[in-house]
Amino acid sequence: MSSFWSRFGKRAESSVADPNLVISVQGLTRTFGKFTAVADVSLDVRSGEIFGILGPNGAGKSTTIRMLCGIIKPSRGQGTVVGIDLLRQPERVKQHVGYMTQRFSLYEDLTVRENLEFYAGIYNVPYRRRGEVLDQAIERAGLEAFRRRVTGELSGGWKQRVALACATLHQPSLLVLDEPTANVDPVSRRAFWSRIHAVAAGGTAVLLTTHYMDEAERCHRVAFVARGQLLDIGTPAELVARRGLEVTELVASDAKQAESALSGLAGVEDLVRYGDVLRVTTRGIQRPLDVVKALLESQAIGVLRAESRLAGVEDAFISMLSPQERVAMGGAT
Amino acid sequence: MMRLLAVARKELRQLRRDRITFSFMVVVPLIQILLFGYAANTDVRHIRTVVLDHDQSAQSRDLVRSLEATGMYDVVGSVQRYDEIETLFRRGEARVAFVVADDFASNVRRGRTANLQLIVDGSDPQIVSIATFTAGSLVAARTNEMLMNRLRPALGAVALPFAVEPLVWYNGELKNSTYVVPGIIGLILSLTMVMLTSMAIARERERGTLEQLMVSPVRRGELIVGKIAPYVLIGYVQMTVVLIAGRVIFDVPIVGSLWLLYGLAFAFITASLALGMLLSTFARTQQQAVQISLLFLLPNVMLSGFLYPTEAMPEPARWLSQALPFTHFLRIVRGILLRGSELAQLQNELVWLCSILLCAVMLASLRFRKRLA
């Protein structure tokens, strides 16, 4: 109880060289019995940065986030979050982190303002400043018209706004979003992303997990995780470039035959059929468009149309997964 | 402290908005007090009785009349043959039969023992003991009187060698409701306190808000105390409702200090709330929480001494009953309301309540930690 009053607003003494480094962890590992949920994860996230973690279910995304929030203790590794030692004082991290889940975790029987007021109390916003802080949060989220509405009556998009307002009420140094847009419509998703960028522009580091590839492309940097391991980290462009992938889309006279013909070709990373369009991802093949066309024509399969496409984050990510994981990601084999 | 208050305030707000819980608070106590006060009456009277009088004499009729005058027996008919009694017993139309032999009056006249046979349906042991006890004491009193009358001409004034003078203190009218109603306070509190807290925690789990709280700086202790505190208030409201209803409807006496009762109730209420917390760690949904609380109600009714005296229980059951907060509060509330007990006489119960509270809090927070890891 002694450190009770000194908690609010106090930034822990920073032992890190770079003061902009909000997350700095090395070799973070968490085991549950014999099972290793997260192995040897090292990350640096700076303030103002939007950092995405992309991975299939069970890849260790949640465990990683939970370690970074101070909810579960790492089994091995070291690091700081907001300058606080994650192994020695995980509890103290919580005051400086805002957290939002995909379920939004609001009290649906309370009004918008009451929800905000609750989180203001939980995060020790002083009584003197409370009215002001709440009004600002309501204004920022554009919730003026809804402040007295019971949260349960709001639509998914509005609930998300309230949840984000709750999570950022205490102006955290780090905002953690666990699959934030899983339950909202596309219009709300766009609005949400513009608010996330606004939050980051204010100097908050944003860490989020997602299944959506287009969302991963909106992050400043992305980490690919699978099997509890970090596969790669970089800007979306870097991640794509590093894979050296080339994509060819074509329509063949017989899509099934074309598929089986191409699956034998060396250098084909991924092969997906959408209706009669075949998407061929290759690596290390010079002029893949010509090679693919020639192969099909040599087997008497007509090519009606064929063009090169730019490889995206999705292609880069899929190419790093095992076939089983591709199934787990949603049948993209 | 700020976080604790924030949790308590939020909980109160949710409570106020929840009509069902709100009515639960006031309506359930009233229903229970009426049910237990009126219906769960263990005063046995008006046992249906038949008479098989082979003698048909003035003496035999006189004895039957005076037995009926005790109020315990309602003579619903007379029969001519023995086997008719059996038929009536089997039909459930009578539970007791008086059988008078044809030599009853002549035996009385000749100074021999005149026998009255009392046949009782033993299915309900409580009826057996009351039926035989009443008849036995009445006949004994009659016998004494006749013996004295016979001896007086020869010996002059005679005194009975022994006499029992029963003097009942506290609840002198032996009213069942006086005994039961104070207990209802405890029964209602143990049910609602346990149920409401376990539901409150399960609700947070169900809606995902518990996950959110775990990420926040709220400590386990702050969360538990903050969530429990508003229910203490509800506990006191319920207690007051039952006390007033008991006083107005059933004329339950309040001999001792109400302040003492309200003070000691705090230990009981918090212990029940902590038990609710503990039980909530076993429930994933609100529905499960309700089921577990109802399961918990059963030993409270059976073992606490609310319906059956703990003295009559076998040793293991008595030990188990000590672990229930209700057992101790029952002694407190009956002691204060009916006998005017003071703190010094109730300190044992207080110590028990505090120990239960401590154990429940410790176990609950251990279980909490486990569930979250």
Contacts between the chains, C-beta under 8 A, distances in Angstrom:
chain1	res1	chain2	res2	distance
A	4	B	1	7.2
A	7	B	217	6.9
A	69	B	215	5.3
A	71	B	214	5.7
A	71	B	215	6.0
A	71	B	372	7.7
A	72	B	373	6.9
A	91	B	217	7.5
A	94	B	215	6.3
A	94	B	216	6.1
A	94	B	217	4.4
A	95	B	217	4.6
A	97	B	215	6.9
A	99	B	212	6.7
A	99	B	215	4.0
A	99	B	216	7.6
A	101	B	208	6.3
A	101	B	211	6.2
A	101	B	212	6.6
A	103	B	207	7.7
A	103	B	208	4.1
A	104	B	208	7.9
A	105	B	207	7.2
A	105	B	208	4.6
A	105	B	209	4.8
A	105	B	211	6.3
A	105	B	212	3.7
A	106	B	209	7.3
A	107	B	10	6.7
A	107	B	14	6.5
A	107	B	207	7.8
A	107	B	209	6.3
A	108	B	207	7.0
A	109	B	14	5.4
A	109	B	17	5.0
A	109	B	18	6.9
A	110	B	10	7.0
A	110	B	13	6.0
A	110	B	14	6.6
A	110	B	17	7.6
A	114	B	10	7.4
A	114	B	13	6.0
A	117	B	6	7.8
A	118	B	6	5.7
A	118	B	7	8.0
A	118	B	9	7.6
A	118	B	10	4.5
A	119	B	216	7.5
A	120	B	6	7.5
A	121	B	2	5.8
A	121	B	3	6.3
A	121	B	5	6.5
A	121	B	6	2.3
A	121	B	7	7.6
A	121	B	9	7.1
A	121	B	10	7.8
A	122	B	3	5.5
A	122	B	6	5.3
A	122	B	7	7.5
A	122	B	213	7.6
A	122	B	216	4.9
A	122	B	217	7.0
A	122	B	218	5.5
A	123	B	216	6.8
A	123	B	217	6.7
A	124	B	2	5.3
A	124	B	3	6.6
A	124	B	217	7.3
A	127	B	2	7.9
A	150	B	17	8.0
A	176	B	215	7.8
